[in-house]
Amino acid sequence: MGNPCGTTNAKIYMTMEVDGVPIYYGSGVNPVNSPAQYFVAWGKGVISSGLIHTFNSESVEEGSLWFVDEDEAEEQYAKLREVLSKR
């Protein structure tokens, strides 16, 4: 069985939990029509069975953002940890 439409295997490089919210930094197969391959994701349901959506989505509870630049993704991961720790 392949991946459901709109998802890719998530290779997670770093993860941590801030106030009960898991935050992930990793990579995956390029989203459709985009060179992005690094992601920052947060929330309990954002990665399911090792799969992550291949599109950007943001809400307070969960979301994922895709980046072309690895350094930009790492910066966003650090910024998200800081923001969540101040809530």
Phi, psi and chi 1 to 4 in degrees:
 res  aa     phi    psi   chi1   chi2   chi3   chi4
   1 MET       -  133.9 -178.8  173.9  136.3      -
   2 GLY   -87.0 -175.4      -      -      -      -
   3 ASN   -74.0  142.0  -66.9   -9.3      -      -
   4 PRO   -60.0  151.8  -20.2   29.6      -      -
   5 CYS   -53.7  133.9 -174.8      -      -      -
   6 GLY    83.4   15.3      -      -      -      -
   7 THR  -130.9  162.5   64.0      -      -      -
   8 THR  -144.7  160.1 -171.0      -      -      -
   9 ASN   -66.7  133.0  -72.0  -41.0      -      -
  10 ALA   -97.6  122.0      -      -      -      -
  11 LYS  -100.0  108.7 -178.3  174.8 -177.9 -178.9
  12 ILE   -92.3  124.4  -61.5  169.2      -      -
  13 TYR   -92.8  -41.0  -59.8  138.3      -      -
  14 MET  -140.5  145.4  -67.5 -174.5  -86.0      -
  15 THR  -147.8  148.2 -174.1      -      -      -
  16 MET  -156.2  164.9   74.6  172.4  -20.2      -
  17 GLU  -119.6  131.1 -165.9  167.9  -58.9      -
  18 VAL  -123.2  116.8  177.0      -      -      -
  19 ASP    49.7   42.3  -67.9  -25.4      -      -
  20 GLY    83.3    0.5      -      -      -      -
  21 VAL  -105.7  115.8  177.9      -      -      -
  22 PRO   -72.7  140.5   20.8  -25.3      -      -
  23 ILE  -124.1  134.6  -53.6  169.9      -      -
  24 TYR  -124.4  145.4  -53.1   95.2      -      -
  25 TYR  -128.4  129.4  164.0   67.9      -      -
  26 GLY  -169.4 -161.3      -      -      -      -
  27 SER  -139.3  166.2   67.3      -      -      -
  28 GLY  -159.4  179.3      -      -      -      -
  29 VAL   -63.5  143.4  173.8      -      -      -
  30 ASN   -51.0  131.0  -66.1   -1.3      -      -
  31 PRO   -60.3  155.3  -23.0   33.1      -      -
  32 VAL   -53.8  133.8  176.6      -      -      -
  33 ASN    57.1   30.3  -61.7  -36.4      -      -
  34 SER  -147.3  143.1  172.4      -      -      -
  35 PRO   -82.8   -1.1   29.7  -34.5      -      -
  36 ALA   -63.2  139.6      -      -      -      -
  37 GLN  -140.9   -7.6   62.1 -179.0   -9.0      -
  38 TYR  -106.7  143.2  -58.9   99.4      -      -
  39 PHE  -133.8  156.6   66.9   82.1      -      -
  40 VAL  -124.4  128.7  173.8      -      -      -
  41 ALA  -137.2  153.4      -      -      -      -
  42 TRP  -146.6  151.4   63.1   95.5      -      -
  43 GLY   113.9  154.6      -      -      -      -
  44 LYS   -69.9  -28.7  -66.0 -173.8  178.8  179.8
  45 GLY  -107.2    7.4      -      -      -      -
  46 VAL   -70.8  -31.3   72.6      -      -      -
  47 ILE  -116.3  119.9  -64.1  178.9      -      -
  48 SER  -125.9  123.4  176.0      -      -      -
  49 SER    54.1   35.1  -59.8      -      -      -
  50 GLY    79.9    7.7      -      -      -      -
  51 LEU  -111.8  147.4  -60.9  174.3      -      -
  52 ILE  -132.8  148.3 -174.3  169.5      -      -
  53 HIS   -65.1  147.6  -72.0  -74.4      -      -
  54 THR   -94.8   21.4   56.7      -      -      -
  55 PHE  -133.1  156.4   51.6   84.1      -      -
  56 ASN   -72.2  137.5  -71.4  -16.0      -      -
  57 SER  -151.3  139.8   65.5      -      -      -
  58 GLU  -137.4  127.9  -66.7 -177.7   71.9      -
  59 SER  -147.9  171.3   76.4      -      -      -
  60 VAL   -64.3  -38.6  175.1      -      -      -
  61 GLU   -77.0  -40.2  -63.5   81.6   29.0      -
  62 GLU  -160.4  159.1   69.4  178.2   39.7      -
  63 GLY  -178.3  173.0      -      -      -      -
  64 SER  -150.1  138.6   57.1      -      -      -
  65 LEU  -125.6  133.0  -60.8  173.3      -      -
  66 TRP  -104.0  144.5  -74.2   86.8      -      -
  67 PHE  -135.0  148.1  -60.0   90.2      -      -
  68 VAL   -82.6  -40.2  173.0      -      -      -
  69 ASP   -92.0  125.6 -176.8   65.7      -      -
  70 GLU   -63.4  -41.1 -176.1  176.0    9.6      -
  71 ASP   -63.7  -39.2  -68.2  -25.1      -      -
  72 GLU   -63.6  -39.5 -174.3  179.6    3.3      -
  73 ALA   -65.4  -42.9      -      -      -      -
  74 GLU   -62.9  -39.8  -74.9 -176.1   37.5      -
  75 GLU   -62.2  -42.2  -72.4  173.0   24.8      -
  76 GLN   -66.0  -36.9 -177.4   65.1   33.6      -
  77 TYR   -60.7  -46.8  177.8   75.1      -      -
  78 ALA   -65.3  -41.4      -      -      -      -
  79 LYS   -64.5  -41.4 -172.5 -175.8  -57.4 -177.4
  80 LEU   -64.8  -40.3 -174.9   57.6      -      -
  81 ARG   -58.7  -43.3  -71.6 -173.8  -36.7 -154.8
  82 GLU   -65.9  -45.6 -175.6  178.6  -41.0      -
  83 VAL   -61.6  -46.1  167.0      -      -      -
  84 LEU   -67.7  -31.7  -71.8  175.4      -      -
  85 SER   -73.2  -17.2   67.4      -      -      -
  86 LYS   -93.2   -3.7  -68.2 -179.3  179.7  179.2
  87 ARG   -74.8      -  -67.3 -162.0  -55.0  179.8
